[in-house]
Structures are given as C-alpha cells and as structure tokens.
Amino acid sequence: MNEMTKKRNRLLAETVIKGLASRNMTGYYAETREEALQMALELIPEGASVGMGGCMSAQEIGLTDALRSGDYDFIDRDRTTNKREAMIATYDADYFISSVNAMTEDGVLINIDGNANRVSAIAQGPKYVVFIVGMNKIAPDVDSAMKRARNVAAPINAQRFGLATPCTRTGSCMNCKSPDSICCQILITRLSRHEGRIHVILVNDELGY
C-alpha cells in the first residue's frame, strides 16, 4: 500500500470512528498489524473465554496464534473434532472475534454467512464482539458495501473453501440458490443497543477478503 493511500485511510478512519460512535459502537485506529494486535489483546483480558468465526483478518495480524498460546479459554473450532459443539459454546463466550465483509464510511457493518454461526454470534450471544477490519473493506454506503460483500468477499471465500457455486467460476455474485452457497444469511448491523459491546479496530492495511 503506497503512502498516499495510507494518508487517505488515516483521514477516512476518523470519519468511520465518528460514525461508529453515533451507532453506539466503539472504533479504534491502528497504523500497523502489530498495533492492531496489541489493541485487541488490551481489549481481551487474560482468562476470558473467546470464540471466533473463520476470521482471516485475525489470523493475519497474529491474533489467532496469540489466543492459542496465551492465557485464554480459546474455543478453537479449527482444532476440534466437533465443530458444532464449538460453535454452540461460542454463543456463551465472553468475547467473539470477527471481521466484516464490508463496512460503510458512516459505520454500518455488513456480513454474509452460510451456516449463520458468525452472523448470529455478532447479533446476540457473546458479551463482547471485537472486529478486526482492514481499510480495504470500507465502502461509501450500504449499497456499495453490499456489492463488495457479494461480489468481492463471497466469491473469494467460496473459492478458498473449494465450493461449487457459480461465483467461483464467474468471480461475481449470481444470486444463486446453490447447496454450497455461503450467502444464506445477510446481517446489517446499523446500531448496537448495548453500549460497550461492539468494538471495531480499523487497520491501515489490506486484510482478509
């Protein structure tokens, strides 16, 4: 990422954080992945129970490894033989770690899911939700954020999982009803009723898809 893009991101992040505050959510800005990791660990106290969806952004900043090696009750669905049990346990966790498929400049979060374990945990269950969001996921408004989620994030994730959906062949959403579809549920988080529950760490880097 060039310096001009980074400068633009710094300014945009200020707008996004103000938008989050107006929606009863707390935003933070990290210049680097290392800073983002430190912020996340400052939010999550040792001994806390922590669940996670398939969050590439958390992996990319080193948060997944930190939770595995640190003093946390990490519900690691990727290292269990019973994924459903791990998903159910996550709903009662102290913290849930996620990213977004897209996010608007005024703080609306867009997430699309196949099994709904991720979007349902974001909506209700864990006491706190911490989002790790690269500035590459910020879109001007809900319409453009939805287009990003469906035409950028979803096809790449479908390809990553080796799914037989039309978007893996075309590279864009075909509004399919495929058995392999990962676009079964769409969650738009426009407001948090519970103050202090949702925290969003914006990172001046390209993270996730």
C-alpha positions as CSV (number, residue, x, y, z in Angstrom):
1,M,0.0,0.0,0.0
2,N,1.5,3.4,-1.0
3,E,1.9,6.3,1.3
4,M,-0.8,8.4,-0.3
5,T,-3.3,5.6,0.2
6,K,-2.3,5.3,3.8
7,K,-2.7,9.0,4.3
8,R,-6.2,8.9,2.8
9,N,-7.0,5.9,5.1
10,R,-6.0,7.8,8.2
11,L,-8.4,10.6,7.3
12,L,-11.2,8.2,6.4
13,A,-10.8,6.3,9.6
14,E,-11.6,9.4,11.6
15,T,-15.0,9.6,9.8
16,V,-15.7,5.9,10.3
17,I,-14.9,6.1,14.0
18,K,-17.3,9.0,14.4
19,G,-20.0,7.0,12.5
20,L,-19.5,4.0,14.8
21,A,-19.8,6.3,17.9
22,S,-23.1,7.6,16.6
23,R,-24.3,3.9,16.4
24,N,-23.3,3.1,20.0
25,M,-20.1,1.2,18.8
26,T,-16.5,2.0,19.7
27,G,-13.9,2.4,16.9
28,Y,-10.1,2.4,17.1
29,Y,-7.4,3.0,14.6
30,A,-4.2,1.1,14.2
31,E,-1.5,2.1,11.7
32,T,0.0,-1.4,11.5
33,R,-0.9,-5.0,12.1
34,E,1.3,-5.1,15.2
35,E,-0.6,-2.1,16.7
36,A,-3.9,-3.8,15.9
37,L,-2.8,-7.0,17.7
38,Q,-1.8,-5.0,20.7
39,M,-5.1,-3.2,20.8
40,A,-7.1,-6.4,20.5
41,L,-5.1,-8.0,23.4
42,E,-5.7,-4.9,25.5
43,L,-9.5,-5.3,25.0
44,I,-9.5,-9.1,25.8
45,P,-8.4,-9.8,29.5
46,E,-6.5,-12.9,30.3
47,G,-8.7,-15.8,31.4
48,A,-11.6,-14.7,29.2
49,S,-13.4,-17.2,27.0
50,V,-13.0,-16.3,23.3
51,G,-14.8,-17.6,20.2
52,M,-14.1,-16.9,16.6
53,G,-15.6,-17.5,13.1
54,G,-13.3,-18.1,10.2
55,C,-11.6,-14.7,10.5
56,M,-8.7,-14.3,8.1
57,S,-8.0,-10.8,9.4
58,A,-7.5,-12.1,12.9
59,Q,-5.0,-14.7,11.6
60,E,-3.2,-12.1,9.5
61,I,-2.5,-9.8,12.5
62,G,-1.4,-12.7,14.7
63,L,-4.4,-12.6,17.0
64,T,-5.4,-16.3,16.4
65,D,-1.9,-17.5,17.4
66,A,-1.9,-15.2,20.4
67,L,-5.1,-16.6,21.7
68,R,-3.9,-20.1,21.2
69,S,-0.7,-19.6,23.1
70,G,-1.9,-17.1,25.7
71,D,-3.8,-17.4,29.0
72,Y,-7.3,-17.5,27.4
73,D,-10.1,-20.0,27.2
74,F,-10.0,-20.1,23.4
75,I,-12.8,-22.0,21.7
76,D,-10.7,-23.2,18.7
77,R,-13.2,-24.6,16.2
78,D,-10.4,-25.2,13.7
79,R,-8.7,-27.6,16.2
80,T,-11.6,-29.6,17.4
81,T,-13.4,-32.7,16.0
82,N,-16.8,-31.3,17.0
83,K,-17.2,-28.0,15.2
84,R,-20.9,-27.7,16.1
85,E,-20.1,-28.1,19.8
86,A,-17.5,-25.3,19.5
87,M,-20.0,-23.1,17.7
88,I,-22.6,-23.5,20.4
89,A,-20.1,-22.9,23.1
90,T,-19.1,-19.6,21.4
91,Y,-22.6,-18.1,22.0
92,D,-21.8,-18.1,25.7
93,A,-18.3,-16.7,25.3
94,D,-17.0,-13.5,26.9
95,Y,-15.6,-12.3,23.5
96,F,-16.3,-13.1,19.9
97,I,-13.6,-12.2,17.2
98,S,-14.7,-11.4,13.7
99,S,-14.1,-9.1,10.7
100,V,-16.7,-7.8,8.3
101,N,-17.3,-8.5,4.6
102,A,-17.8,-4.8,4.2
103,M,-18.4,-1.6,6.2
104,T,-19.7,1.8,5.3
105,E,-17.9,5.1,5.9
106,D,-20.6,6.0,8.5
107,G,-20.2,2.8,10.5
108,V,-22.7,0.2,9.2
109,L,-21.4,-3.3,9.3
110,I,-22.3,-5.8,6.5
111,N,-21.8,-9.6,7.0
112,I,-22.9,-12.5,4.8
113,D,-22.8,-16.1,6.1
114,G,-23.6,-19.6,5.1
115,N,-24.1,-21.5,8.3
116,A,-25.0,-18.4,10.3
117,N,-22.8,-19.2,13.2
118,R,-20.8,-16.0,12.6
119,V,-23.7,-13.5,12.0
120,S,-25.8,-15.0,14.8
121,A,-22.9,-14.5,17.3
122,I,-22.4,-11.0,16.1
123,A,-26.1,-10.2,16.6
124,Q,-26.5,-11.9,20.0
125,G,-24.8,-14.2,22.4
126,P,-21.2,-13.3,23.3
127,K,-20.8,-10.5,25.8
128,Y,-18.5,-8.5,23.6
129,V,-17.6,-8.5,19.9
130,V,-14.2,-7.3,18.6
131,F,-13.9,-6.7,14.8
132,I,-10.6,-6.6,13.0
133,V,-11.2,-4.5,9.8
134,G,-8.7,-3.6,7.1
135,M,-9.3,-0.3,5.5
136,N,-9.7,-2.2,2.1
137,K,-13.2,-3.2,3.4
138,I,-14.6,0.4,3.7
139,A,-17.3,1.4,1.2
140,P,-19.1,4.7,0.7
141,D,-22.6,3.5,1.6
142,V,-24.8,0.4,2.3
143,D,-25.4,-0.4,-1.4
144,S,-21.7,-0.3,-2.3
145,A,-20.9,-2.3,0.9
146,M,-23.4,-4.9,0.0
147,K,-21.9,-5.1,-3.6
148,R,-18.5,-5.6,-2.1
149,A,-19.7,-8.3,0.2
150,R,-21.4,-10.2,-2.5
151,N,-19.1,-9.6,-5.5
152,V,-15.7,-9.5,-3.8
153,A,-15.7,-11.2,-0.4
154,A,-18.2,-14.0,-1.2
155,P,-16.6,-15.3,-4.5
156,I,-13.1,-15.3,-3.0
157,N,-14.3,-17.1,0.1
158,A,-16.2,-19.6,-2.0
159,Q,-13.0,-20.2,-4.0
160,R,-11.0,-20.5,-0.8
161,F,-13.3,-23.3,0.5
162,G,-13.4,-25.0,-2.8
163,L,-17.2,-24.7,-3.2
164,A,-19.2,-25.4,-6.3
165,T,-21.0,-22.1,-6.6
166,P,-21.5,-20.0,-9.8
167,C,-19.4,-17.2,-8.3
168,T,-16.3,-19.5,-8.1
169,R,-16.5,-19.7,-11.9
170,T,-17.6,-16.1,-12.7
171,G,-15.9,-14.1,-9.9
172,S,-19.1,-12.3,-9.1
173,C,-22.4,-13.0,-7.4
174,M,-25.0,-14.8,-9.5
175,N,-27.7,-14.6,-6.7
176,C,-27.6,-18.4,-6.7
177,K,-29.5,-21.0,-4.6
178,S,-26.7,-23.5,-4.8
179,P,-26.4,-26.1,-2.0
180,D,-22.9,-24.7,-1.5
181,S,-24.0,-21.1,-1.2
182,I,-22.3,-19.1,1.6
183,C,-24.7,-16.2,1.1
184,C,-27.6,-17.7,3.1
185,Q,-27.9,-15.0,5.7
186,I,-27.1,-11.3,5.5
187,L,-26.7,-9.2,8.6
188,I,-26.7,-5.4,8.6
189,T,-25.6,-4.0,11.9
190,R,-26.6,-0.4,11.9
191,L,-26.8,0.2,15.6
192,S,-25.8,-1.6,18.8
193,R,-28.5,-1.4,21.6
194,H,-25.9,-2.5,24.2
195,E,-23.3,0.2,24.9
196,G,-19.7,-1.1,25.1
197,R,-20.5,-4.4,23.4
198,I,-19.1,-3.9,19.9
199,H,-15.5,-2.8,19.3
200,V,-14.1,-2.2,15.8
201,I,-10.3,-2.0,15.2
202,L,-9.6,-0.3,11.9
203,V,-6.2,-1.3,10.4
204,N,-4.3,0.8,7.8
205,D,-3.6,-2.3,5.8
206,E,-5.3,-4.8,3.4
207,L,-6.7,-7.6,5.5
208,G,-8.9,-10.5,4.6
209,Y,-11.2,-10.6,1.6
